[in-house]
Amino acid sequence: MRKIIVTAAAALTLSGASTASAYAAETKSVEVRYADLDLTTEAGARTLERRIDAAVAEVCAKPSLRDLSGMNA
């Protein structure tokens, strides 16, 4: 009985590790350019903040409720 429990626990651990590594491989990034902005001005700082907010929305977009694997990720 103990052997079965240990085997089952090992199998669950390994399946979780492979799933986690699959999601970790799906990293996403967006480049936010700011060389054209004068960050010493309020307008330039606001523009950079809007660009960062847009990049965050793109990278962290919520998947469709019908996409179960995406929701789990």
Wavefront OBJ file of the C-alpha trace (Angstrom):
o trace
v 0.000 0.000 0.000
v 2.788 2.404 0.913
v 4.553 1.647 -2.371
v 1.422 2.630 -4.322
v 1.079 5.918 -2.438
v 4.734 6.818 -2.996
v 4.458 5.972 -6.684
v 1.281 8.028 -7.061
v 2.839 10.990 -5.241
v 5.921 10.838 -7.463
v 3.764 10.698 -10.591
v 1.738 13.725 -9.487
v 4.884 15.654 -8.667
v 6.459 14.896 -12.029
v 3.320 15.759 -13.977
v 3.062 19.066 -12.116
v 6.693 19.888 -12.823
v 6.315 19.272 -16.542
v 3.182 21.412 -16.655
v 4.859 24.229 -14.758
v 7.890 24.157 -17.019
v 5.639 24.257 -20.087
v 3.985 27.433 -18.816
v 7.327 28.940 -17.805
v 8.539 28.479 -21.359
v 5.647 30.630 -22.567
v 7.054 33.942 -21.395
v 5.996 37.054 -23.215
v 7.615 40.460 -23.315
v 7.049 43.774 -25.021
v 9.642 46.438 -25.694
v 8.680 49.894 -24.463
v 10.578 52.614 -26.289
v 11.207 55.931 -24.587
v 14.247 57.421 -26.351
v 11.974 59.899 -28.148
v 10.520 61.230 -24.880
v 11.761 63.992 -22.616
v 11.189 62.398 -19.222
v 11.995 65.622 -17.379
v 8.641 67.004 -18.536
v 5.277 65.985 -17.197
v 3.972 65.280 -20.703
v 6.893 62.975 -21.469
v 6.435 61.088 -18.203
v 2.691 60.670 -18.861
v 3.376 59.380 -22.349
v 5.832 56.809 -20.990
v 3.295 55.740 -18.369
v 0.647 55.228 -21.089
v 3.103 53.160 -23.132
v 3.937 51.016 -20.103
v 0.237 50.549 -19.322
v -0.403 49.462 -22.923
v 2.503 46.983 -22.753
v 1.205 45.560 -19.474
v -2.269 45.143 -20.963
v -0.785 43.331 -23.959
v 1.446 40.990 -21.946
v -1.001 40.310 -19.129
v -4.138 39.998 -21.244
v -6.640 37.619 -19.733
v -7.430 34.600 -21.885
v -10.940 33.786 -22.987
v -13.077 31.967 -20.435
v -13.345 29.160 -22.991
v -9.550 28.687 -22.966
v -9.160 26.450 -19.911
v -5.428 25.848 -20.303
v -4.859 29.587 -20.677
v -6.933 30.323 -17.584
v -4.957 27.741 -15.613
v -1.681 29.311 -16.724
l 1 2 3 4 5 6 7 8 9 10 11 12 13 14 15 16 17 18 19 20 21 22 23 24 25 26 27 28 29 30 31 32 33 34 35 36 37 38 39 40 41 42 43 44 45 46 47 48 49 50 51 52 53 54 55 56 57 58 59 60 61 62 63 64 65 66 67 68 69 70 71 72 73
